[in-house]
Amino acid sequence: MPVSIVKTNKAADVRRAVELLGGMSRFVSSGEKVVIKPNVCCGKESSTGAVTDPEMVAEVCRMVAECGATPVVAESPIYPFKPERVFSRPGYADFTEKYGFEFIDIDNAPFREIQVPRGKAIAHSFVSTDVLQCDKFINMPVMKTHLQTVVSLGLKNMKGIVVGKQKHIVHLQGLDEGIVDLNTVVKSHLVIVDGIIGMEGTGGPTNGRAVEMDVIVAGDNVVEVDSVATRIMGGDPSEVDHIRGAERRGLGSMDGIQMLGDDLASVAASRDLPRSPKMNQFLITGISLRLWNLVRVPWAKITGGEPVRKKAAQPGELLIDHGLCDGCRLCLKACPVDALSYDDLLGCDSAECIRCFCCAEVCPQGALAKKF
């Protein structure tokens, strides 16, 4: 099964990537419902490398419509980010109005329980009905890093078909195996990786460094596409647990891939990839999330969700230095769950805060930090 590589900085060149594979008519037929799933995990612009370029998604919708099929874009953000806030920033809130194609917020649309017969981490989950009932599924991730899985590509992008808090459960039960579990029950008929602006660094998938990778990768096998994309990022797919696990379970091969279009060497570069994904999983999921689940409800009842400034910050919570804060409010824009507020002083609702510390990352005065 071939994988196409197109060296470009133009979203419209996604057509060339698909044409190298035989054209969109090879994948979809007239009268079919086609769900197109980008990666819109957080409320950032595509220029940050965190989310799929909406212009590229719209171009794929046009290609599907030209085949006489009905394209529908569907996505859900990282739990517990609020969809209405997330989708308003990267250009998806007005997607239907701007491009004329339906956009579905998976977290607020019908879903149903599925069984995972070959599941190693999850035996069942709750997945978008639109995804389950569509005729074809087009997977459109971004070429970026992930601190817990090294890369976030086509296989990882499937976690967005899971509804709401169920995504959180996948993390708790085993992220890499859970990713593979989902891909055993929902097939990607076409995978298109937006690598025009990608992301590197341990801060991925939301707070890494944006980098102009200038490439689009496409194919009909998610393991093969992810393997090629990982190599373009300077990584080894055999060292990525969920890619290796997907090959082991017969979902595709990491090697012996036929490549079409531009040469891999012409687009490959050594990117800054996370080096300790298992340690990050342990620290974030193994300890922090489990502790947070234990204390969040009781703590919220005790404090009434009062801002941090009205009590001392506890270890692991957000520490605010009001002497350094100049009231710029950049942190309010960065917070994905609206946990911050600014009255006479900056405050944080500890019951809403998810400890992502995006606020601390954007603070120009260094007024925000994690309490140790």
C-alpha positions in Angstrom: 0.0 0.0 0.0 1.7 3.3 -1.1 2.2 6.4 0.9 2.5 9.8 -0.9 4.8 12.6 0.2 4.4 16.1 -1.1 6.8 18.8 -0.2 4.8 22.0 0.0 3.7 25.0 2.1 0.2 25.2 0.5 -2.9 23.5 2.0 -4.4 23.2 -1.5 -1.6 20.7 -2.4 -3.4 18.1 -0.4 -5.1 17.4 -3.8 -1.7 16.3 -5.2 -1.1 14.1 -2.3 -4.4 12.3 -2.9 -4.0 12.2 -6.7 -0.7 10.4 -6.2 -2.7 7.6 -4.6 -5.2 7.4 -7.4 -7.5 10.3 -6.6 -10.3 10.8 -4.1 -12.6 8.6 -6.2 -10.5 5.6 -5.2 -11.6 6.1 -1.6 -15.2 7.4 -1.8 -18.2 6.8 -4.0 -21.2 8.8 -4.9 -24.0 8.8 -2.3 -21.7 7.9 0.6 -21.5 9.8 3.9 -17.8 10.6 4.6 -16.7 11.7 8.0 -13.5 13.8 8.0 -11.8 13.9 11.4 -9.1 16.7 11.9 -7.1 17.2 15.1 -8.6 20.2 16.9 -7.5 19.1 20.4 -7.2 22.6 21.9 -8.2 26.3 21.3 -5.2 27.3 19.2 -4.6 28.4 15.6 -3.2 26.0 13.0 -0.1 28.3 12.9 0.9 26.9 16.3 1.2 23.4 14.9 -1.4 22.1 17.4 -4.4 21.7 15.1 -5.1 20.7 11.6 -5.4 23.6 9.1 -9.1 24.2 8.4 -8.2 25.3 4.9 -6.8 21.8 4.2 -9.8 20.2 5.8 -12.1 22.3 3.6 -10.2 21.3 0.5 -10.6 17.6 1.3 -14.3 18.3 1.8 -14.5 19.7 -1.7 -12.7 16.7 -3.1 -15.2 14.4 -1.4 -18.2 16.5 -2.6 -16.8 16.4 -6.2 -17.1 12.6 -6.0 -20.8 12.9 -5.3 -20.4 12.0 -1.6 -21.4 14.0 1.5 -18.5 15.3 3.6 -19.1 15.9 7.4 -16.3 17.2 9.6 -16.4 15.8 13.2 -14.1 16.3 16.2 -13.9 16.6 19.9 -11.2 18.3 22.0 -9.0 17.0 24.9 -11.0 16.3 28.0 -12.1 18.4 29.9 -11.5 21.3 27.5 -14.8 23.0 26.5 -15.7 22.4 22.8 -17.4 25.8 22.4 -14.2 27.5 23.4 -11.8 25.3 21.6 -13.5 25.3 18.3 -14.0 29.1 18.3 -10.2 29.8 18.1 -8.7 27.6 15.3 -11.4 28.6 12.7 -13.9 25.7 13.2 -16.7 27.6 14.9 -17.7 29.2 11.6 -16.6 26.2 9.5 -20.1 25.5 8.1 -20.8 29.2 7.4 -17.4 29.8 5.8 -17.0 26.6 3.7 -20.5 25.2 3.4 -19.8 21.8 5.0 -21.3 20.5 8.2 -19.2 20.5 11.4 -20.1 18.2 14.3 -19.0 18.6 17.9 -18.6 15.0 18.9 -18.9 15.8 22.6 -22.4 17.2 22.1 -23.7 14.8 19.4 -25.2 11.3 19.6 -22.9 8.5 20.6 -23.2 4.8 21.5 -21.2 2.2 23.4 -18.9 -0.1 21.4 -17.2 -3.3 22.4 -13.5 -3.8 21.7 -13.2 -7.6 21.1 -9.4 -7.5 20.8 -9.0 -4.8 23.5 -5.9 -4.9 25.7 -6.5 -1.7 27.6 -10.2 -1.0 27.0 -13.0 -3.6 26.6 -15.6 -1.0 25.6 -15.9 2.8 25.0 -18.4 5.4 23.9 -17.9 6.6 20.4 -19.5 9.1 18.0 -22.5 7.7 16.2 -21.7 9.7 13.1 -18.3 8.0 13.0 -19.7 4.5 13.5 -22.4 5.0 10.9 -20.5 6.7 8.1 -19.5 4.9 4.9 -15.9 6.2 4.9 -13.7 7.8 7.4 -10.9 10.2 6.5 -8.3 10.8 9.3 -6.5 14.2 9.2 -4.0 14.6 12.0 -1.2 17.1 12.5 2.5 16.1 12.4 3.4 16.8 16.0 5.0 15.5 19.1 3.2 14.2 22.2 5.0 14.1 25.6 3.3 10.7 26.5 3.4 8.9 23.1 6.4 10.6 21.3 4.3 11.4 18.3 0.6 12.3 17.7 -0.4 11.2 14.2 -3.1 9.1 12.6 -3.3 6.3 15.2 -3.4 8.8 18.1 -5.9 11.0 16.3 -8.5 8.3 16.7 -8.9 9.1 20.4 -10.9 12.1 19.4 -13.8 9.9 18.2 -14.4 9.0 21.9 -16.9 11.1 23.7 -16.1 13.4 26.6 -14.7 11.9 29.8 -14.3 8.5 28.1 -11.1 9.9 26.5 -9.8 10.4 30.1 -10.5 6.8 30.8 -8.4 5.6 27.9 -5.5 7.5 29.5 -6.1 5.8 32.8 -6.4 2.3 31.4 -3.4 2.4 29.2 -2.8 5.1 26.6 -0.7 3.3 23.9 -2.7 0.1 24.0 -5.9 2.1 24.2 -5.0 3.9 21.0 -4.4 0.6 19.2 -7.7 -0.8 20.6 -9.7 2.0 19.0 -8.0 1.5 15.7 -8.9 -2.2 15.7 -12.6 -1.3 15.7 -12.7 1.9 13.6 -10.8 1.9 10.3 -9.3 4.9 8.6 -10.0 4.6 4.9 -7.7 7.5 4.1 -5.1 9.2 6.3 -3.8 12.7 5.4 -1.2 14.2 7.7 -0.9 18.0 7.8 2.8 18.6 8.2 2.9 22.1 6.7 3.2 23.6 10.2 3.9 20.9 12.8 5.1 20.8 16.3 8.2 19.5 18.1 9.4 19.4 21.7 8.2 17.9 25.0 5.4 20.4 25.2 3.4 18.6 22.4 0.6 18.0 21.6 -0.6 21.5 22.7 2.4 23.6 23.9 5.4 22.5 21.9 7.3 24.6 19.4 5.7 25.3 16.0 7.9 24.4 13.1 7.6 24.7 9.3 7.9 21.1 8.1 6.4 21.9 4.7 5.0 18.4 3.9 1.8 16.5 3.4 1.7 12.7 3.8 -1.2 10.5 2.7 -2.0 6.9 2.5 -4.7 4.3 3.1 -3.0 2.4 5.9 -2.6 4.3 9.2 0.4 2.3 10.4 2.3 2.9 7.2 1.4 6.6 7.1 2.4 7.1 10.8 5.7 5.2 10.2 6.6 7.5 7.3 5.6 10.6 9.2 7.6 9.5 12.2 10.7 9.1 10.0 10.1 12.5 8.5 10.3 13.9 12.1 13.6 12.1 12.6 12.2 9.3 14.7 12.1 5.5 14.6 8.5 4.1 14.5 9.7 0.9 16.1 10.4 3.0 19.2 6.9 4.4 19.4 4.8 2.0 21.5 1.4 2.5 19.8 2.9 2.2 16.3 4.8 -0.9 17.2 1.8 -2.3 18.9 -0.5 -1.6 15.9 1.9 -3.6 13.7 2.0 -6.4 16.1 -1.8 -6.6 16.0 -1.8 -6.8 12.2 -3.0 -3.3 11.4 -0.1 -2.5 9.1 3.7 -2.6 8.6 6.4 -0.1 9.7 8.7 -1.2 6.9 8.8 -2.1 3.2 6.5 0.9 2.4 6.2 2.1 -1.2 6.6 5.9 -1.3 5.3 8.1 -4.1 6.0 11.8 -4.8 8.9 13.6 -3.2 11.8 11.7 -1.7 11.6 11.1 2.1 15.1 12.4 2.6 14.1 15.8 1.0 11.6 16.5 3.8 13.0 14.6 6.7 14.7 16.5 9.6 15.9 15.8 13.1 13.1 17.1 15.3 13.1 17.5 19.0 11.1 14.4 20.1 10.1 13.6 23.7 12.6 11.2 25.2 10.8 9.8 28.3 7.2 9.1 27.3 6.7 6.3 29.8 8.0 8.5 32.6 5.6 11.3 31.5 2.7 8.8 31.4 3.5 7.7 34.9 3.8 11.3 36.2 0.8 12.7 34.4 -1.6 9.7 34.3 -0.2 7.3 36.9 0.0 9.8 39.7 -1.4 13.3 39.0 -4.7 12.4 37.3 -5.5 9.7 39.8 -4.8 11.9 42.7 -6.8 14.7 41.2 -9.8 12.4 40.6 -9.6 11.5 44.3 -9.4 15.1 45.7 -11.3 17.2 43.2 -14.9 16.6 44.3 -14.2 16.7 48.1 -11.9 19.7 47.7 -14.4 21.6 45.6 -17.1 21.0 48.2 -14.8 22.2 51.0 -13.6 25.3 49.3 -16.7 26.2 47.2 -14.4 26.5 44.2 -12.8 29.7 45.7 -9.8 31.2 43.9 -6.3 30.3 44.9 -5.7 33.9 46.1 -8.1 33.3 49.0 -6.1 30.4 50.3 -2.6 29.1 50.1 -1.7 27.1 47.0 -1.2 23.4 47.7 1.5 21.2 46.2 0.7 20.6 42.5 -1.6 23.6 42.3 -1.1 26.9 40.5 0.9 29.5 42.5 0.2 33.1 41.7 2.7 35.8 42.6 0.5 38.9 42.7 3.6 41.1 43.1 4.8 40.1 39.6 1.4 40.0 37.9 0.8 43.1 35.8 -2.8 42.3 34.8 -2.1 41.6 31.1 -4.7 38.8 31.2 -2.8 36.6 28.6 -3.2 33.7 31.0 -7.0 34.0 30.8 -6.9 33.5 27.0 -4.5 30.6 27.4 -6.6 28.7 29.9 -8.5 25.9 28.1 -11.2 25.4 30.8 -11.8 29.1 31.9 -10.5 28.4 35.4 -8.9 31.8 35.7 -10.6 35.1 36.5 -9.4 38.7 37.1 -11.3 41.1 39.4 -9.0 43.2 41.5 -6.5 40.3 41.5 -5.9 37.2 39.4 -7.6 34.1 40.7 -7.8 30.5 39.9 -10.8 28.2 40.6 -9.0 25.0 41.8 -12.1 22.9 41.2 -11.9 23.8 37.5 -8.1 23.9 37.0 -6.7 20.8 35.2 -3.1 21.5 36.1 -2.0 21.9 32.5 -0.1 25.2 33.4 -0.7 26.7 29.9 -1.2 30.0 31.8 2.3 29.8 33.3 3.8 29.1 29.8 2.4 32.3 28.4 2.9 34.6 31.4 5.5 37.2 30.3 6.2 38.3 33.9 6.8 34.8 35.3 4.0 35.4 37.8 2.5 31.9 37.5 4.1 28.6 38.5 3.4 25.1 39.8 3.5 24.9 43.6 6.1 22.3 44.8 
